[in-house]
């Protein structure tokens, strides 16, 4: 086997030592971690050094990768002992990263880095994450049957986030990935899953299938695919399939709209990069507010925050309506001549930030209406008045995006920041109107 595979295998074995915490408690585990770090400082050359060293470790002759890995796990251990983070989350996170890396390295002996190696990381990491959590629950004596849905949900969510971070930013920075995954899973562990293990597996299958279709159709990059799968899974498990249909309507229609007269957009210089494939930044910029609303809905339903769940539902619908409205407005409007700058109504070149056309405006309103109608069909809380509020919120979000594009984009804000604030404005508008109407009733 090649050196990267041997190193990944060694780190996978190292990650298994996280089971010392549920087996022996915090004090012996701290001693074990200290011994590993001390050994990493002492070993400066030889076969063991070659086995564990990353390429950058050779410059200073120190196993900084090992030290950082143990230190990252140690921070999660501190959260476990000081702030009552579940021990199963710690173990599940650490082995997920360790064995996910090993599976990915084994796959890369046969294939280049791409969707297949990412799949190997996800499968290997998910299996290890489930096994680590089950082992921990068995050690501490918790019921496995009642915990199984949460175990599957946490392992799937964690491995998707880890794969996303490795693909976008941090291919070798395991400690940062470990901490990010652990904190997410800690949050999700506090929320109750309303569906069983079979439904969670079905939700994962649905989101993976749709995510791969978006990748195969070149409407999403690998990072965009992973982001969409993760957000879709969170939406189904914490909200329900109705929430997912509303969210996926944006991904589907919005993604296809990028292909609308794409060659012409490319000629004009207004086409999305990467042949229209949306990356993680674009997906998060348009969906982060909506997923935050899903988390808020789950937290309020579990009485973790003193807010009516209905407000988060309308915030979710308003944010998705804004994302849909803005995307269709931009993608359709950019192929028409004579756009006007929204702040001055002066003619500008096609593709100018803040430039609008009447055709794009109509398309944007249609997009907001689609989300509003879907919300009416899938959410019992949304009546005719609520449908109108959601459609209006989407239109407001589109206008905010155009105004920000004309004033702040390119200087203070990037495109993803503008998208985020536009969806946030749609969510806030929708929630505030609903709250005001409830107060007047």
N, C-alpha and C positions, 0 to 999 in steps of 0.2 A: 504493500500500500504506500501511497505517497505521503510526504511529511505533513501536509495539511490534514489528511485523514487521520493519521496517528495523533496529531495534536488535538483534533476535534474529539477523538475517542478518549484521550486523557482528560479533557475538560468535561466530557460527559460523565466519566467516573467521578471526577471532582464534584460535579453537581449532585451526585447521589449522596454525598456526605451531608447534604442538607437534612436528610432523614435523622441525623443525630439529634436535632432539636426535639422532635416528638418522642424519640427513643430515650434520650438521656436528660433532657432539660437544657436550660440556657447556660448554666455554668460549664458543664463539660463541653458543650458545643463551642463556647467562646474559647476554651483552652485548645480545642481541636483546630479552630480557625487560626488562632495565634501560632500554633505549631506549623500550619501550612504556610502562613505568611513568612515566618522565620525561615523556613526551609527555602522559600522562594528567594529570600535575600541572601542566603548562604550559597545556594547553587548558582554559580556564575559561568560554568562551562561543562563540557562532558555530554554524555548521551542523554541524561535526564534533562539538561538544559536544552539540548537540541529538540527533544521530544515536546517540550512545553512552550518553547519560545516562539513568539510572533516575529516577523522580519525586523520590526523596529526595536525589539528587545536586544538584538545583537549589538546595536550601537553603543549602549551603556553597559552591556553585560549583566542585565538584571531582568528577572521574569516579571516585568510590570503587568503583563496580561493576566498572570495568575493572581497577583496581588489585587489588581482591580476587580477581578471576578469575585474573589472572596470578600473584598470590601463591599461590593454591590449587594451580595447576599447578606452580608452583615448588617447593612442598613435596613434591609427588609426584616432581619431578625430583631433589630431594635424596635421597629414598628410593632412587631409581634408581641414583644415582652412589655413595651412601655405603653402602647396604644391599643392593644387587644386586636391587632390584625390577625385573622385566622391563620393558624399554623399551616393548614392545608393550602392556603394561598401562597405562602412562602415556598413550600416544597414544590407545589405544582408549577410555580413560576420558574424556579431555578432549574429544575430538570427539563422543563419545556425548552428553555434556551439551550441548555447543554446538549440534549439529545436531538433537538431540532437542527442544531449546527452539524452534528455528526451525520444525520440523515442527508442533509443538503450536500455535505462534502462527499459522501459516498455516491450520490447521484451525479455530482459534477465530474466523477471519473469517466462517466459515459456521455454526458451531455454538457453543453455550454451553459453558462448562467442564463436563465430565462424562466419561462413559465413552468417547465418540468422540474428544475431544481428548486424553485419556490414551492411547488407542490410537494416535493420530497420533504422540505423543511416543515411545511404545515402538517403533513401526515405524521412524520416522526415526532414533532413537537407536541402535537395534540395527543398522540398515544402516550407519550411520556407524562404530559400534564395530567391526563386522566389517571394514569397509574400512580403518579406521585400523590395526588389528592386522595385516592382510594387507600393507598398504603398508610397515609397519615391518619385518615379517619379511622382505619382499623386499629392503629396503634393507640389512639386516644379513646377508643371505644364508642365513637359516634355511630348512629344508624346509617348504613350505606344506602338502603333502599330509598329513604326519604331525601337523601342528599344527592342522589344520582342526577336528577335534572340540572341542579346547580353545578355539579362537577363537569358535566358535558358542556354546559353553557360557558363556564369560565375557561375551560381548556380551549374551546373553539375561539372565543373572543380573544384570549391571550395570544394564541399562536398567530391569529390574523394581524393583530397589532405588531407583534414581533417581526413577522415577515414584512409588513409594510415599512417599519423603521429600518430594517436591514436593506430593503430595496431602494429606499429613498435617500437615507442619510448615513446610516451607521452600520455598515456591513460587518465591521469587526469590533464595534464598541459594545460588547456584551453587557457591561455593567449598567450603562445608560438604558439599554433595551430592557434589562432585567427590572430596573427601578420603574420604568414607564409601565411595563406590563403589570408588575405587582401592584402599583397604585390603582390602575384601572380595575384589576380584579378585586381589589379590596373594596372599591366603590360598588362594583356589581354584586359582590357577595352580600352587601347590606340590603340589596333589593330582592324582593321575592319574585321568583319565576312563576308565572301563572300557568305554564304548560308543562307537560311531562317529557320524559326522555325521548319517546318516539316522535313527539311533535317537534322537539328541538332538533333532532336529526333530520326531520323533514324540512324544517326551516333552513337548516344548513345546506341541505341538498338543493333547495329552491334557489337560495341566494348564490351558491356556487355556480349553478347552471346558468343563471342569468348573468352573473359576473363574467363567466367564460364567454358567453355569447357576445357581450359587449366588447371583450378583448378580441374575439375572433372577427368581429365586424369592424375593428379598428376605431371604435368609438370610445375606447378607454385603454390607457397604457396598463402595464402590469401593476404599477402602484395605484392607478385609478381603479383597477379591477379589485384589488385587495381592499381598498378603502370602501368601495361600494358594497362588497360582501360583508365587511365588518359592520357598516352602518345598517345594512339591511337586516342582519342577524339581530342586532340590538333592537331594532324597530319591531321585528316580529315577536321576539321573546318578551320584551318589556311593554309593548303596546298591543300588538295583535296584527293579524293579516290585513285588516282594513287600513291600518297605518302604513303597512308595507306597500299596499297597492297605490296609495296616494304618493308615497315617496318614489316608488319605482316608475310612476307615470312621468315624473320629472326626468329620471335617468334615461328612460326609453325615448320619450318624445324630444327631450333636450339633446340627447346624443345624436339622434337621427337628424335633428335640425342643423347640426354642424355640417352634415353632408349635403344639405340643400344648396344646389348650384355651387358646389365646392370649388370647381375649377375656376369659375368666375371670381369667387372670393379670393382665390389664390392669386389670380391675375391682378386684382385690385390691391393686394397686400393686406387683406383684412381677414384672412382665413386663420383658424386655430392652428397652432403648431402641431407637429407630429401627425400630419394628415388628419387632423381633427380629433385625434385620440386624447381624451381628457385625462390629465394626471391627478395625483392625489390632492395637490393644492387647489385645483379647480373644483374637485368633488367636495372637499372640506369647506371651501369658501362658500359654496352654495348649500351645503347640507348640515354644517356643524350646528347651526342654530336649531334646526329641526330635530336633530338627534338629542341636543341638550333639552329640548322640550319633552322628548320621549322619556329621558331620564327623570326630568322634573315630574312628569305625569306618574311614573312608577313610584317615585319617592313620596309624592303627595297621596297616592292611593294607599301606601303603606303607613301613612300618618307620620312620616319622617319630617315633613315640612307642613306648616299650617296654611296651606293654600288649596283651593278647590281644584281638583284634577281637570275640570272642564276648561279652566283658563289655559293650561298647558296644551290641551288638545287644540284649542283655537290658535294658540301661538304656533304650534306645529303646522297647522293647515295654512296659516298666514305666511309663514316663512317659505313653505314649499310653493305656494301660489306666487310669491315674489320672485323666487328663483326661476320658476317656469316662465313667468311673464317677461322677466328681464332677458332670459336666454332666447326665447322666440323673437322678442323685439330686436335683439342684436343680430341674430343669425338670419332673420328674414329681411330686416331693414337694411343690412349692409350691402345687399345686392341692388339696391335702388339708388338712383341719382337724386341730387338736390336735398340732402339732409340739412336740417337747421339746428344750430346750437341751441340747446334747450334754455340756456340762461339769457340769450340775447335775441334769439330767432334769426340770427344772421346765417346765410348759407356757408357751409363748410364742406370739405372734401369727405367722400365716403370713408368710413372707418375712424373718423375723428372722435375722440372721447367726448361724450356728451352730445353727439350729433344724433338727431332723431328724424325719422321719416313717418309719414302717415301710415304707410303700409306696415312698418315695424310696430307702430303703436297699436294698430288693429290686431296684429298677430300677438302682441303682448297681452292685450285684453282677452283674446281668445284663450291663451295659455292659462291666465288666472281663472277664467271661467271653467276650464276643464277641471282644474284642481278643486274648485268650489263645488262643482256638480258631483265629483267623486266623493268629496267629503260628505255631501248630503246623502249619498247613497250608502256609505259605509259607517257613518257615525250617527248614532241615535240622538246625540246631543245637538246635531246641526239641523235646524229647521230652515224654512225659506228665508227668514231674516238672517240667519247665520250664514247661509249660502251667499247672500248679497254682501255680507261683511267680509267674508273670505275673498271673494272676487275683488272687492274694493281694496283690501289689504295688498293683494298681489299687484294691483295697478299702482298703488302708492309706493310699493317697493321698487317697481320699475322706474318711477319718476325719481325716487331718491338715488337710484343707481346712476341715472343720466345726469342729475345735478352734481353728484360727487365726481362723476367722470369729467364734467366740464370744469370743475373748480379745483379738485384736489388730486385726481389721479395723475400719476407721473411725477408729482412733486412730493406730496405728503403720503399718499396711499398708492399701493400697487393694485392691480386688477383684482386679486383675490381678496384684499382688504375691502375694496369697494363692494364686491359681491357679498361679503360677510355683513357689512353694514346695511346693505339693501335688504337682505333677508331678515336681519334683526329688526329693521324698521317695519317690515311687513308683519312680523310676529308681535311686536309691541303694539302696533296699531290695532291688530285684530283682538288681542287680549284686552286692551284698554276699552275698546268699544263694547265688547261683551260685558266687561266689568261695569261700565257705566250704565248699560241697559239693565243689568241685574239690580243695580242700586236704585234705578228709577222705577222698577217694577213694584 
